[in-house]
Amino acid sequence: DVDAAATAAEPAVRALAPFDITLLGMGADGHVASLIPGAARLEAAMTSARICLGLDQPIGDPPRPRITLTRHALVQSRATLV
């Protein structure tokens, strides 16, 4: 269950913030950090105060459920590289 996994990961990831650097790859469909246009929980990932969020809809390339860092988490990085 991706929601349970994201909730379990939240304290450990939050303890690492602010991040010195975040290195993001890009999916074949152009997404980064599993922030995929059209995803059912994209708005939540962009507006939530959480650090980790489960995306249980199989999306992206390859299409699968995912855990992502939220926008809130990503902007806490001193440097972000794609």
WORASUL-V124980 format. One record per run of one state. SS is the DSSP state (H for helix, E for strand, - for the rest). FROM is the first residue (numbers start at 0). LEN is the number of residues. Records with the same first field share a line. If there is no record, write none. Layout:
SS: FROM-LEN / FROM-LEN
This chain:
-: 0-1 / 16-2 / 19-2 / 23-2 / 26-5 / 32-2 / 35-6 / 47-4 / 59-4 / 69-1 / 74-2 / 77-2 / 81-1
H: 1-15 / 41-6 / 70-4
E: 18-1 / 21-2 / 25-1 / 31-1 / 34-1 / 51-8 / 63-6 / 76-1 / 79-2
